[in-house]
Amino acid sequence: MPRFMPDATLVFSGLGYDAQGPYIQVNNLQKKVQMRLPVLGRTFTIRKLEQRYCIGAFDLKTYESRACDLMAELPPFSDYKDDMCPACREATGFNPAFYNADAISPQQREYNKTPHFVYMAYFSPAHLKVGISSETRGIERLLEQGARVAGILKRYPNADEARGLEAHLCAQEGILETMRVSTKNRLLSESFNAQEAIECVMRTAREHGVEPECGCLDLTPYYFGEGASVPPMIQPPDTAPADMCAGRCVGMIGGTLALEQDGNVFVVPIKEWESHALEITVGEVLCEYDYEPQQMGLW
């Protein structure tokens, strides 16, 4: 069983999407460097260990992250829910819910001055979510949430003005401001038609007096690869180890891997594993998922 970098302590520090497709990011604790590991088309097993370490600071100006200089070990999640040590948290200074905070950092204040946009994300006809994101992030914010389709509703010179439209729309019936990962994963097994989803977003936005800029975008190619066939059926496993995932990766939707085993595709959320040390075994499937065969919705 070929273990990936067996002599290093690897810390799961994030995930994302680039020109090569979806990837997970790990920090080499001893060398204080970060690595992007592409996942699409690869077979592997990832085991989450109990040990937790700071994932490192994030620069709101350059939109770059770095490994923790202190190699700080963190307490168990039950005692300490942050994924950064106090030094890296202070260096980052980011609070996505800045509008509810008693005070904001100088970094957040400058970040809020950058251009922002308001988006509407589609997860199902009954699950439309509105949020804001900095222009510097591009569509990264939409991808990390696992939106199936999304449209930019309006652009603003800063976060405070964007928040005004976000708050107004989220106060309307049928528009969500937050969604649970479990709900997003459940919805992945339901019928999905990209054109119908686009029409749903356009129609809903117009009903609330907003015209999406440049229409809407189907995000499927980012998750499964350009031109790749989307699995006809996908489902959460009935039982799965809490500390392990395994299979051939056919996609990543937000913080959830789509892993194939014996012709079946399962969704396994891993974003919550951030800050944990990992053991990665390449080319091996070391756990099997149980499930009850059922008629699932087509993508």
Secondary structure as UniProt FT lines:
FT   TURN            6..7
FT   STRAND          10..18
FT   TURN            19..20
FT   STRAND          21..28
FT   TURN            29..32
FT   STRAND          33..38
FT   TURN            40..41
FT   STRAND          43..53
FT   STRAND          58..59
FT   TURN            60..63
FT   STRAND          64..65
FT   TURN            69..70
FT   STRAND          73..74
FT   TURN            77..79
FT   HELIX           86..92
FT   TURN            96..97
FT   HELIX           98..100
FT   HELIX           106..112
FT   STRAND          116..124
FT   TURN            125..126
FT   STRAND          127..134
FT   HELIX           135..137
FT   TURN            138..139
FT   HELIX           140..145
FT   STRAND          149..156
FT   HELIX           159..170
FT   TURN            173..174
FT   STRAND          175..176
FT   HELIX           181..187
FT   TURN            188..189
FT   HELIX           194..207
FT   TURN            208..209
FT   STRAND          213..218
FT   HELIX           220..224
FT   TURN            226..227
FT   TURN            242..243
FT   STRAND          244..253
FT   TURN            254..255
FT   STRAND          256..261
FT   TURN            262..263
FT   STRAND          264..269
FT   HELIX           271..273
FT   TURN            274..275
FT   STRAND          276..282
//
